[in-house]
Amino acid sequence: MTQNITIIGAGIVGIATACYLRRDGHEVTVVDMRPPGEYCSFGNAGILSPGSCVPLATPGILWKVPGYLADPMGPLTVRWSYLPRAMPWLLRFIAASSMERVERIADALRPLLRQTFDAYEPLVNHAGVTDLIRRTGYVVVYQKRESYVGDALAWKLRRDRGVAIEELDSAEIKRRVPQLAGSYEVGLYLPEQGYCANPERLTKSLATQFVRDGGKLLQRKVLDIEVGADGPRALVTDAGNVPVETLVICAGAHSNEFTAKLGDPVPLEAERGYHVTFSDPRVDLPLPVFMPEHKFFVTPMEMGLRIAGQTEFAGMNAEPNYARADILARHMQRILPGISAADTTKWMGRRPSMPDSLPVIGRATKFANVYYAFGHGHVGLVGGAPTGRIIADLIAGREPGLDIRPYSASRF
Ligand SMILES: Cc1cc2nc3c(=O)[nH]c(=O)nc-3n(C[C@H](O)[C@H](O)[C@H](O)COP(=O)(O)OP(=O)(O)OC[C@H]3O[C@@H](n4cnc5c(N)ncnc54)[C@H](O)[C@@H]3O)c2cc1C
Protein backbone atom coordinates (compact mmCIF):
# COMPACT_ATOMS: atom_id res chain seq x y z
CA MET A 1 0.00 0.00 0.00
CA THR A 2 1.37 3.40 -0.89
CA GLN A 3 1.79 5.96 1.86
CA ASN A 4 2.43 9.67 2.36
CA ILE A 5 5.99 9.83 3.61
CA THR A 6 7.90 12.87 4.83
CA ILE A 7 11.68 12.83 5.15
CA ILE A 8 13.65 15.39 7.16
CA GLY A 9 17.04 15.90 5.49
CA ALA A 10 18.25 16.15 1.89
CA GLY A 11 21.75 14.79 2.37
CA ILE A 12 22.81 11.64 0.57
CA VAL A 13 20.99 9.43 3.08
CA GLY A 14 17.69 11.35 2.85
CA ILE A 15 17.79 11.65 -0.94
CA ALA A 16 18.72 7.99 -1.53
CA THR A 17 15.89 7.03 0.84
CA ALA A 18 13.50 9.34 -1.03
CA CYS A 19 14.48 7.76 -4.37
CA TYR A 20 13.92 4.22 -3.11
CA LEU A 21 10.56 5.14 -1.54
CA ARG A 22 9.42 6.91 -4.72
CA ARG A 23 10.35 3.81 -6.74
CA ASP A 24 7.83 1.95 -4.56
CA GLY A 25 5.15 4.46 -5.58
CA HIS A 26 4.83 6.35 -2.28
CA GLU A 27 4.00 10.07 -2.13
CA VAL A 28 7.30 11.41 -0.79
CA THR A 29 8.22 14.89 0.46
CA VAL A 30 11.74 15.83 1.55
CA VAL A 31 12.04 18.83 3.89
CA ASP A 32 15.38 20.60 4.29
CA MET A 33 16.35 24.20 4.93
CA ARG A 34 19.20 23.83 2.43
CA PRO A 35 19.24 22.65 -1.19
CA PRO A 36 20.10 18.92 -1.51
CA GLY A 37 23.65 17.86 -0.71
CA GLU A 38 24.88 21.11 0.82
CA TYR A 39 25.69 19.97 4.33
CA CYS A 40 27.94 17.03 5.28
CA SER A 41 27.25 15.25 1.98
CA PHE A 42 28.77 18.21 0.12
CA GLY A 43 32.45 17.83 0.78
CA ASN A 44 33.40 14.33 1.84
CA ALA A 45 36.32 12.36 0.41
CA GLY A 46 33.97 10.54 -1.96
CA ILE A 47 35.19 7.09 -0.99
CA LEU A 48 32.82 4.20 -1.69
CA SER A 49 34.33 1.40 0.33
CA PRO A 50 32.30 -1.78 0.78
CA GLY A 51 35.19 -3.02 2.92
CA SER A 52 35.06 -0.24 5.56
CA CYS A 53 34.00 -2.53 8.37
CA VAL A 54 36.52 -1.38 11.00
CA PRO A 55 35.02 0.85 13.73
CA LEU A 56 36.90 3.97 14.81
CA ALA A 57 37.34 2.74 18.36
CA THR A 58 39.54 -0.36 18.54
CA PRO A 59 41.43 -1.83 21.53
CA GLY A 60 44.20 0.51 22.69
CA ILE A 61 42.68 3.62 21.04
CA LEU A 62 43.00 5.52 24.32
CA TRP A 63 46.81 5.16 24.26
CA LYS A 64 47.04 6.54 20.73
CA VAL A 65 45.11 9.74 21.54
CA PRO A 66 47.90 11.68 23.36
CA GLY A 67 50.23 11.10 20.39
CA TYR A 68 47.61 12.36 17.92
CA LEU A 69 46.86 15.43 20.06
CA ALA A 70 50.53 16.28 20.57
CA ASP A 71 51.37 16.12 16.85
CA PRO A 72 50.97 19.60 15.26
CA MET A 73 50.30 17.89 11.90
CA GLY A 74 48.08 15.25 13.58
CA PRO A 75 44.58 14.12 12.65
CA LEU A 76 42.73 14.81 15.94
CA THR A 77 41.86 17.91 17.93
CA VAL A 78 39.56 18.68 20.83
CA ARG A 79 38.42 22.18 21.74
CA TRP A 80 39.01 21.97 25.47
CA SER A 81 36.01 24.14 26.38
CA TYR A 82 33.82 21.53 24.63
CA LEU A 83 35.36 18.49 26.36
CA PRO A 84 32.88 18.27 29.29
CA ARG A 85 29.97 18.16 26.82
CA ALA A 86 31.69 15.57 24.61
CA MET A 87 32.64 13.39 27.57
CA PRO A 88 29.55 11.10 27.74
CA TRP A 89 29.95 10.35 24.01
CA LEU A 90 33.71 9.80 24.41
CA LEU A 91 33.16 7.37 27.30
CA ARG A 92 30.75 5.37 25.14
CA PHE A 93 33.30 5.50 22.32
CA ILE A 94 35.97 3.99 24.58
CA ALA A 95 33.50 1.37 25.89
CA ALA A 96 32.88 0.29 22.26
CA SER A 97 36.59 -0.42 21.74
CA SER A 98 36.71 -3.82 23.47
CA MET A 99 37.71 -6.73 21.24
CA GLU A 100 34.36 -8.42 21.62
CA ARG A 101 32.41 -5.26 20.67
CA VAL A 102 34.74 -4.50 17.76
CA GLU A 103 34.17 -7.95 16.22
CA ARG A 104 30.40 -7.52 16.53
CA ILE A 105 30.47 -4.00 15.07
CA ALA A 106 32.57 -5.17 12.11
CA ASP A 107 30.08 -8.02 11.58
CA ALA A 108 27.26 -5.46 11.46
CA LEU A 109 28.99 -2.90 9.23
CA ARG A 110 30.16 -5.28 6.53
CA PRO A 111 26.74 -6.52 5.24
CA LEU A 112 25.44 -2.94 5.09
CA LEU A 113 28.41 -1.37 3.31
CA ARG A 114 29.17 -4.24 0.95
CA GLN A 115 25.90 -3.41 -0.86
CA THR A 116 27.05 0.07 -1.81
CA PHE A 117 27.67 -0.30 -5.57
CA ASP A 118 24.69 -2.58 -6.01
CA ALA A 119 22.39 -0.14 -4.18
CA TYR A 120 23.62 2.98 -6.03
CA GLU A 121 23.47 1.33 -9.44
CA PRO A 122 19.72 1.63 -10.15
CA LEU A 123 19.67 5.19 -8.78
CA VAL A 124 22.58 6.53 -10.84
CA ASN A 125 21.42 4.66 -13.95
CA HIS A 126 17.97 6.21 -13.69
CA ALA A 127 19.40 9.70 -13.01
CA GLY A 128 21.90 9.38 -15.88
CA VAL A 129 25.00 9.90 -13.72
CA THR A 130 26.79 6.55 -13.91
CA ASP A 131 29.97 8.53 -14.69
CA LEU A 132 30.15 9.60 -11.03
CA ILE A 133 30.77 6.09 -9.69
CA ARG A 134 34.32 4.87 -10.29
CA ARG A 135 35.29 1.32 -9.35
CA THR A 136 39.05 1.84 -9.42
CA GLY A 137 40.03 0.39 -6.06
CA TYR A 138 42.27 2.49 -3.84
CA VAL A 139 45.83 2.41 -2.58
CA VAL A 140 46.94 2.63 1.07
CA VAL A 141 50.52 3.62 1.87
CA TYR A 142 52.48 3.55 5.12
CA GLN A 143 55.75 5.42 5.55
CA LYS A 144 56.79 3.04 8.31
CA ARG A 145 56.29 -0.70 8.57
CA GLU A 146 55.81 -0.38 12.34
CA SER A 147 52.64 1.70 11.74
CA TYR A 148 51.29 -1.07 9.51
CA VAL A 149 52.09 -3.64 12.20
CA GLY A 150 50.30 -1.40 14.71
CA ASP A 151 47.20 -1.52 12.47
CA ALA A 152 47.31 -5.33 12.20
CA LEU A 153 43.96 -5.79 13.89
CA ALA A 154 42.18 -3.47 11.43
CA TRP A 155 43.59 -5.39 8.45
CA LYS A 156 42.70 -8.73 10.05
CA LEU A 157 39.11 -7.57 10.67
CA ARG A 158 38.82 -6.71 6.97
CA ARG A 159 40.47 -9.90 5.72
CA ASP A 160 38.34 -12.05 8.05
CA ARG A 161 35.25 -10.53 6.40
CA GLY A 162 36.37 -11.25 2.89
CA VAL A 163 37.75 -7.84 1.86
CA ALA A 164 40.28 -8.32 -0.96
CA ILE A 165 43.66 -6.79 -0.07
CA GLU A 166 46.82 -7.01 -2.19
CA GLU A 167 50.25 -6.15 -0.76
CA LEU A 168 52.43 -3.81 -2.84
CA ASP A 169 56.21 -3.46 -2.65
CA SER A 170 57.85 -0.05 -3.25
CA ALA A 171 58.27 -0.68 -6.98
CA GLU A 172 54.60 -1.60 -7.29
CA ILE A 173 53.52 1.51 -5.33
CA LYS A 174 55.58 3.63 -7.76
CA ARG A 175 54.04 1.87 -10.72
CA ARG A 176 50.47 2.39 -9.53
CA VAL A 177 50.86 5.94 -8.20
CA PRO A 178 53.99 7.42 -9.84
CA GLN A 179 52.99 10.96 -8.78
CA LEU A 180 53.49 10.19 -5.06
CA ALA A 181 56.66 11.63 -3.48
CA GLY A 182 58.27 10.15 -0.38
CA SER A 183 59.22 6.63 0.55
CA TYR A 184 56.74 4.07 1.70
CA GLU A 185 57.69 0.83 3.42
CA VAL A 186 54.25 -0.78 2.98
CA GLY A 187 51.59 -0.42 0.33
CA LEU A 188 48.24 -2.12 -0.11
CA TYR A 189 45.75 -2.15 -2.95
CA LEU A 190 42.04 -2.77 -2.26
CA PRO A 191 40.62 -3.63 -5.67
CA GLU A 192 36.91 -3.83 -4.75
CA GLN A 193 36.69 -0.27 -3.42
CA GLY A 194 35.96 2.86 -5.41
CA TYR A 195 34.82 6.46 -5.20
CA CYS A 196 32.33 9.06 -6.29
CA ALA A 197 33.89 11.79 -8.42
CA ASN A 198 31.61 14.52 -7.04
CA PRO A 199 29.49 13.76 -3.93
CA GLU A 200 27.58 17.05 -4.19
CA ARG A 201 26.60 16.41 -7.82
CA LEU A 202 25.58 12.86 -6.89
CA THR A 203 23.10 14.04 -4.24
CA LYS A 204 21.80 16.89 -6.41
CA SER A 205 21.38 14.66 -9.49
CA LEU A 206 19.46 12.02 -7.53
CA ALA A 207 17.30 14.80 -6.03
CA THR A 208 16.57 16.25 -9.48
CA GLN A 209 15.53 12.82 -10.73
CA PHE A 210 13.38 12.31 -7.61
CA VAL A 211 11.50 15.53 -8.42
CA ARG A 212 11.18 14.52 -12.12
CA ASP A 213 9.61 11.30 -10.84
CA GLY A 214 6.97 13.25 -8.89
CA GLY A 215 8.72 13.60 -5.51
CA LYS A 216 8.50 16.91 -3.62
CA LEU A 217 11.29 18.99 -2.09
CA LEU A 218 10.33 21.63 0.48
CA GLN A 219 13.00 24.14 1.47
CA ARG A 220 12.14 24.78 5.11
CA LYS A 221 13.74 24.53 8.50
CA VAL A 222 12.03 22.07 10.82
CA LEU A 223 11.72 23.71 14.23
CA ASP A 224 9.73 21.07 16.06
CA ILE A 225 7.52 18.01 15.67
CA GLU A 226 3.93 17.99 16.88
CA VAL A 227 3.47 14.57 18.48
CA GLY A 228 0.12 12.99 19.34
CA ALA A 229 -0.64 9.70 21.09
CA ASP A 230 -0.08 7.71 17.86
CA GLY A 231 3.04 9.52 16.74
CA PRO A 232 3.97 12.68 14.87
CA ARG A 233 1.14 14.69 13.31
CA ALA A 234 2.96 17.66 11.81
CA LEU A 235 6.35 19.26 11.35
CA VAL A 236 6.48 22.78 12.73
CA THR A 237 8.61 24.68 10.22
CA ASP A 238 9.77 28.26 9.70
CA ALA A 239 7.03 28.58 7.05
CA GLY A 240 4.07 26.91 8.73
CA ASN A 241 3.09 23.37 9.65
CA VAL A 242 3.55 20.36 7.36
CA PRO A 243 1.16 17.50 8.20
CA VAL A 244 2.85 14.08 8.35
CA GLU A 245 1.63 10.48 8.16
CA THR A 246 4.88 8.52 8.02
CA LEU A 247 8.11 10.26 8.99
CA VAL A 248 11.75 9.37 8.25
CA ILE A 249 14.51 11.21 10.12
CA CYS A 250 17.62 11.66 7.94
CA ALA A 251 18.85 14.92 9.44
CA GLY A 252 22.51 13.91 9.72
CA ALA A 253 24.25 15.30 12.80
CA HIS A 254 21.00 17.07 13.83
CA SER A 255 18.89 13.91 13.96
CA ASN A 256 18.97 13.59 17.75
CA GLU A 257 17.21 16.97 18.03
CA PHE A 258 14.17 15.09 16.66
CA THR A 259 14.59 11.55 18.01
CA ALA A 260 14.69 12.82 21.61
CA LYS A 261 11.22 14.29 21.06
CA LEU A 262 10.06 10.96 19.61
CA GLY A 263 11.19 8.94 22.65
CA ASP A 264 14.62 7.81 21.39
CA PRO A 265 17.40 9.95 22.84
CA VAL A 266 20.59 8.79 21.07
CA PRO A 267 24.24 9.73 21.58
CA LEU A 268 25.06 11.51 18.33
CA GLU A 269 28.09 13.78 17.93
CA ALA A 270 29.00 16.26 15.20
CA GLU A 271 32.47 14.90 14.44
CA ARG A 272 33.93 17.68 12.37
CA GLY A 273 36.23 17.12 9.42
CA TYR A 274 37.83 19.29 6.73
CA HIS A 275 38.80 19.21 3.11
CA VAL A 276 40.94 21.24 0.74
CA THR A 277 40.19 20.94 -2.97
CA PHE A 278 42.94 21.91 -5.40
CA SER A 279 40.89 22.95 -8.43
CA ASP A 280 43.77 23.31 -10.88
CA PRO A 281 46.37 20.99 -9.36
CA ARG A 282 48.46 20.34 -12.52
CA VAL A 283 48.97 16.77 -11.28
CA ASP A 284 46.50 13.93 -11.40
CA LEU A 285 46.08 10.67 -9.52
CA PRO A 286 44.72 7.54 -11.20
CA LEU A 287 42.87 6.46 -8.05
CA PRO A 288 42.36 7.53 -4.39
CA VAL A 289 45.20 7.17 -1.90
CA PHE A 290 44.80 6.72 1.87
CA MET A 291 47.54 7.51 4.37
CA PRO A 292 46.61 5.82 7.66
CA GLU A 293 49.46 7.45 9.62
CA HIS A 294 47.78 10.85 9.08
CA LYS A 295 44.26 9.58 8.40
CA PHE A 296 43.50 11.42 5.19
CA PHE A 297 42.35 10.44 1.72
CA VAL A 298 43.41 12.15 -1.49
CA THR A 299 40.76 11.66 -4.16
CA PRO A 300 40.86 12.59 -7.86
CA MET A 301 37.52 14.38 -8.17
CA GLU A 302 36.03 15.91 -11.31
CA MET A 303 36.61 19.36 -9.78
CA GLY A 304 40.26 18.74 -8.90
CA LEU A 305 42.26 16.86 -6.29
CA ARG A 306 40.71 16.75 -2.84
CA ILE A 307 42.43 15.95 0.43
CA ALA A 308 39.96 15.20 3.24
CA GLY A 309 40.24 14.06 6.82
CA GLN A 310 40.74 15.39 10.38
CA THR A 311 38.58 14.79 13.42
CA GLU A 312 37.66 17.77 15.55
CA PHE A 313 35.44 17.74 18.63
CA ALA A 314 34.25 21.31 19.04
CA GLY A 315 30.45 21.06 19.05
CA MET A 316 27.85 21.80 16.45
CA ASN A 317 28.01 25.57 16.34
CA ALA A 318 31.66 26.54 16.82
CA GLU A 319 33.20 28.41 13.88
CA PRO A 320 35.41 26.28 11.58
CA ASN A 321 39.09 26.31 12.46
CA TYR A 322 40.67 26.35 9.01
CA ALA A 323 44.10 25.78 10.54
CA ARG A 324 42.96 22.11 10.43
CA ALA A 325 42.45 22.39 6.67
CA ASP A 326 45.86 24.07 6.34
CA ILE A 327 47.41 20.95 7.91
CA LEU A 328 45.81 18.90 5.13
CA ALA A 329 47.09 21.34 2.48
CA ARG A 330 50.62 21.00 3.86
CA HIS A 331 50.37 17.20 3.70
CA MET A 332 49.23 17.53 0.10
CA GLN A 333 52.24 19.67 -0.83
CA ARG A 334 54.54 17.17 0.90
CA ILE A 335 53.24 14.11 -0.97
CA LEU A 336 52.61 15.82 -4.32
CA PRO A 337 55.37 18.48 -4.39
CA GLY A 338 54.55 19.69 -7.92
CA ILE A 339 50.94 20.50 -7.06
CA SER A 340 49.65 23.97 -7.88
CA ALA A 341 47.89 25.65 -4.97
CA ALA A 342 46.81 28.62 -7.09
CA ASP A 343 43.14 27.73 -6.80
CA THR A 344 42.02 25.97 -3.61
CA THR A 345 38.86 25.85 -1.53
CA LYS A 346 38.49 24.80 2.11
CA TRP A 347 35.50 23.26 3.80
CA MET A 348 34.36 21.97 7.17
CA GLY A 349 31.62 19.34 7.59
CA ARG A 350 29.90 17.64 10.51
CA ARG A 351 29.92 13.86 10.39
CA PRO A 352 26.88 12.39 12.13
CA SER A 353 28.81 10.01 14.40
CA MET A 354 27.60 7.40 16.86
CA PRO A 355 30.10 6.25 19.50
CA ASP A 356 30.04 2.63 18.26
CA SER A 357 30.52 3.59 14.56
CA LEU A 358 27.18 1.98 13.67
CA PRO A 359 24.34 4.01 12.13
CA VAL A 360 20.78 4.10 13.39
CA ILE A 361 18.49 2.45 10.84
CA GLY A 362 15.00 1.14 11.48
CA ARG A 363 11.69 1.85 13.09
CA ALA A 364 11.39 4.12 16.14
CA THR A 365 10.95 2.39 19.49
CA LYS A 366 7.69 4.10 20.38
CA PHE A 367 5.90 4.89 17.13
CA ALA A 368 5.09 2.62 14.18
CA ASN A 369 4.98 5.52 11.70
CA VAL A 370 8.51 6.82 12.38
CA TYR A 371 11.77 5.52 10.85
CA TYR A 372 15.37 6.50 11.44
CA ALA A 373 18.25 6.63 8.95
CA PHE A 374 21.21 8.59 10.29
CA GLY A 375 24.46 8.36 12.24
CA HIS A 376 26.71 6.94 9.51
CA GLY A 377 29.77 8.91 10.69
CA HIS A 378 32.68 8.34 8.32
CA VAL A 379 30.73 6.11 5.93
CA GLY A 380 27.54 8.02 5.11
CA LEU A 381 28.26 8.10 1.41
CA VAL A 382 29.06 4.38 1.34
CA GLY A 383 25.98 3.62 3.44
CA GLY A 384 23.56 6.11 1.83
CA ALA A 385 21.97 4.01 -0.91
CA PRO A 386 22.01 0.73 1.08
CA THR A 387 20.23 2.55 3.93
CA GLY A 388 17.64 4.03 1.59
CA ARG A 389 16.89 0.58 0.21
CA ILE A 390 16.52 -0.88 3.72
CA ILE A 391 14.07 1.84 4.78
CA ALA A 392 11.99 1.24 1.64
CA ASP A 393 12.00 -2.51 2.37
CA LEU A 394 10.87 -1.95 5.96
CA ILE A 395 8.05 0.39 4.94
CA ALA A 396 6.93 -2.05 2.22
CA GLY A 397 7.05 -4.98 4.65
CA ARG A 398 9.84 -6.67 2.64
CA GLU A 399 12.69 -8.56 4.27
CA PRO A 400 15.75 -6.26 3.96
CA GLY A 401 18.13 -9.21 3.57
CA LEU A 402 20.36 -8.41 6.55
CA ASP A 403 20.01 -8.32 10.31
CA ILE A 404 19.12 -4.72 11.20
CA ARG A 405 19.00 -5.23 14.98
CA PRO A 406 22.55 -3.85 15.52
CA TYR A 407 21.37 -0.49 14.07
CA SER A 408 18.51 -0.09 16.55
CA ALA A 409 18.03 3.30 18.25
CA SER A 410 17.39 1.55 21.56
CA ARG A 411 20.79 -0.17 21.73
CA PHE A 412 22.17 2.41 24.18
C1 LIG B 1 36.05 15.42 5.83
C2 LIG B 1 35.02 14.33 5.62
C3 LIG B 1 35.30 13.27 4.77
C4 LIG B 1 34.37 12.25 4.60
N1 LIG B 1 34.63 11.25 3.71
C5 LIG B 1 33.72 10.27 3.49
C6 LIG B 1 33.94 9.28 2.52
O1 LIG B 1 34.96 9.30 1.83
N2 LIG B 1 33.00 8.30 2.35
C7 LIG B 1 31.87 8.28 3.11
O2 LIG B 1 31.08 7.36 2.95
N3 LIG B 1 31.60 9.25 4.01
C8 LIG B 1 32.49 10.25 4.22
N4 LIG B 1 32.24 11.22 5.11
C9 LIG B 1 30.99 11.17 5.88
C10 LIG B 1 29.77 11.55 5.05
O3 LIG B 1 30.01 12.77 4.39
C11 LIG B 1 28.55 11.67 5.96
O4 LIG B 1 28.41 10.49 6.74
C12 LIG B 1 27.29 11.84 5.11
O5 LIG B 1 27.40 12.95 4.27
C13 LIG B 1 26.07 11.99 6.02
O6 LIG B 1 24.96 12.15 5.16
P1 LIG B 1 23.55 12.50 5.77
O7 LIG B 1 22.58 12.55 4.65
O8 LIG B 1 23.26 11.60 6.92
O9 LIG B 1 23.75 13.95 6.44
P2 LIG B 1 23.90 15.39 5.78
O10 LIG B 1 24.53 15.36 4.46
O11 LIG B 1 24.52 16.24 6.85
O12 LIG B 1 22.40 15.82 5.56
C14 LIG B 1 21.53 16.13 6.63
C15 LIG B 1 20.55 17.16 6.13
O13 LIG B 1 19.61 17.42 7.19
C16 LIG B 1 19.26 18.78 7.11
N5 LIG B 1 18.71 19.25 8.38
C17 LIG B 1 19.27 19.14 9.61
N6 LIG B 1 18.49 19.73 10.52
C18 LIG B 1 17.39 20.21 9.85
C19 LIG B 1 16.25 20.95 10.24
N7 LIG B 1 16.04 21.31 11.52
N8 LIG B 1 15.34 21.27 9.28
C20 LIG B 1 15.53 20.92 7.98
N9 LIG B 1 16.61 20.24 7.56
C21 LIG B 1 17.53 19.89 8.49
C22 LIG B 1 20.60 19.47 6.77
O14 LIG B 1 20.38 20.76 6.21
C23 LIG B 1 21.22 18.49 5.80
O15 LIG B 1 20.97 18.84 4.45
C24 LIG B 1 33.13 12.29 5.31
C25 LIG B 1 32.84 13.37 6.12
C26 LIG B 1 33.76 14.40 6.29
C27 LIG B 1 33.41 15.55 7.16
Ligand as a Chemical Component Dictionary entry (heavy atoms), coordinates in Angstrom:
data_LIG
# 
_chem_comp.id                   LIG 
_chem_comp.type                 NON-POLYMER 
_chem_comp.pdbx_formal_charge   0 
_chem_comp.three_letter_code    LIG 
# 
loop_
_chem_comp_atom.comp_id 
_chem_comp_atom.atom_id 
_chem_comp_atom.alt_atom_id 
_chem_comp_atom.type_symbol 
_chem_comp_atom.charge 
_chem_comp_atom.model_Cartn_x 
_chem_comp_atom.model_Cartn_y 
_chem_comp_atom.model_Cartn_z 
_chem_comp_atom.pdbx_ordinal 
LIG C1  C1  C 0 36.049 15.420 5.828  1  
LIG C2  C2  C 0 35.016 14.330 5.621  2  
LIG C3  C3  C 0 35.299 13.273 4.770  3  
LIG C4  C4  C 0 34.367 12.251 4.595  4  
LIG N1  N1  N 0 34.633 11.254 3.713  5  
LIG C5  C5  C 0 33.720 10.271 3.493  6  
LIG C6  C6  C 0 33.940 9.282  2.517  7  
LIG O1  O1  O 0 34.955 9.305  1.829  8  
LIG N2  N2  N 0 33.002 8.303  2.348  9  
LIG C7  C7  C 0 31.873 8.278  3.110  10 
LIG O2  O2  O 0 31.076 7.355  2.947  11 
LIG N3  N3  N 0 31.600 9.250  4.010  12 
LIG C8  C8  C 0 32.492 10.247 4.221  13 
LIG N4  N4  N 0 32.236 11.225 5.114  14 
LIG C9  C9  C 0 30.990 11.165 5.885  15 
LIG C10 C10 C 0 29.774 11.552 5.045  16 
LIG O3  O3  O 0 30.012 12.774 4.387  17 
LIG C11 C11 C 0 28.549 11.666 5.956  18 
LIG O4  O4  O 0 28.415 10.491 6.737  19 
LIG C12 C12 C 0 27.287 11.836 5.114  20 
LIG O5  O5  O 0 27.403 12.954 4.273  21 
LIG C13 C13 C 0 26.072 11.991 6.016  22 
LIG O6  O6  O 0 24.961 12.153 5.157  23 
LIG P1  P1  P 0 23.551 12.502 5.767  24 
LIG O7  O7  O 0 22.585 12.552 4.648  25 
LIG O8  O8  O 0 23.262 11.601 6.920  26 
LIG O9  O9  O 0 23.752 13.946 6.444  27 
LIG P2  P2  P 0 23.900 15.394 5.781  28 
LIG O10 O10 O 0 24.529 15.365 4.464  29 
LIG O11 O11 O 0 24.516 16.236 6.848  30 
LIG O12 O12 O 0 22.398 15.823 5.556  31 
LIG C14 C14 C 0 21.529 16.127 6.630  32 
LIG C15 C15 C 0 20.547 17.159 6.127  33 
LIG O13 O13 O 0 19.611 17.422 7.187  34 
LIG C16 C16 C 0 19.261 18.781 7.110  35 
LIG N5  N5  N 0 18.708 19.246 8.381  36 
LIG C17 C17 C 0 19.275 19.141 9.608  37 
LIG N6  N6  N 0 18.487 19.731 10.517 38 
LIG C18 C18 C 0 17.392 20.210 9.849  39 
LIG C19 C19 C 0 16.251 20.951 10.238 40 
LIG N7  N7  N 0 16.036 21.313 11.517 41 
LIG N8  N8  N 0 15.341 21.274 9.284  42 
LIG C20 C20 C 0 15.533 20.924 7.981  43 
LIG N9  N9  N 0 16.611 20.238 7.557  44 
LIG C21 C21 C 0 17.530 19.890 8.486  45 
LIG C22 C22 C 0 20.599 19.467 6.769  46 
LIG O14 O14 O 0 20.379 20.764 6.210  47 
LIG C23 C23 C 0 21.216 18.494 5.798  48 
LIG O15 O15 O 0 20.971 18.838 4.451  49 
LIG C24 C24 C 0 33.133 12.288 5.308  50 
LIG C25 C25 C 0 32.842 13.367 6.120  51 
LIG C26 C26 C 0 33.759 14.402 6.285  52 
LIG C27 C27 C 0 33.412 15.554 7.157  53 
# 
loop_
_chem_comp_bond.comp_id 
_chem_comp_bond.atom_id_1 
_chem_comp_bond.atom_id_2 
_chem_comp_bond.value_order 
_chem_comp_bond.pdbx_ordinal 
LIG C1  C2  SING 1  
LIG C2  C3  SING 2  
LIG C2  C26 DOUB 3  
LIG C3  C4  DOUB 4  
LIG C4  N1  SING 5  
LIG C4  C24 SING 6  
LIG N1  C5  DOUB 7  
LIG C5  C6  SING 8  
LIG C5  C8  SING 9  
LIG C6  O1  DOUB 10 
LIG C6  N2  SING 11 
LIG N2  C7  SING 12 
LIG C7  O2  DOUB 13 
LIG C7  N3  SING 14 
LIG N3  C8  DOUB 15 
LIG C8  N4  SING 16 
LIG N4  C9  SING 17 
LIG N4  C24 SING 18 
LIG C9  C10 SING 19 
LIG C10 O3  SING 20 
LIG C10 C11 SING 21 
LIG C11 O4  SING 22 
LIG C11 C12 SING 23 
LIG C12 O5  SING 24 
LIG C12 C13 SING 25 
LIG C13 O6  SING 26 
LIG O6  P1  SING 27 
LIG P1  O7  DOUB 28 
LIG P1  O8  SING 29 
LIG P1  O9  SING 30 
LIG O9  P2  SING 31 
LIG P2  O10 DOUB 32 
LIG P2  O11 SING 33 
LIG P2  O12 SING 34 
LIG O12 C14 SING 35 
LIG C14 C15 SING 36 
LIG C15 O13 SING 37 
LIG C15 C23 SING 38 
LIG O13 C16 SING 39 
LIG C16 N5  SING 40 
LIG C16 C22 SING 41 
LIG N5  C17 SING 42 
LIG N5  C21 SING 43 
LIG C17 N6  DOUB 44 
LIG N6  C18 SING 45 
LIG C18 C19 SING 46 
LIG C18 C21 DOUB 47 
LIG C19 N7  SING 48 
LIG C19 N8  DOUB 49 
LIG N8  C20 SING 50 
LIG C20 N9  DOUB 51 
LIG N9  C21 SING 52 
LIG C22 O14 SING 53 
LIG C22 C23 SING 54 
LIG C23 O15 SING 55 
LIG C24 C25 DOUB 56 
LIG C25 C26 SING 57 
LIG C26 C27 SING 58 
# 
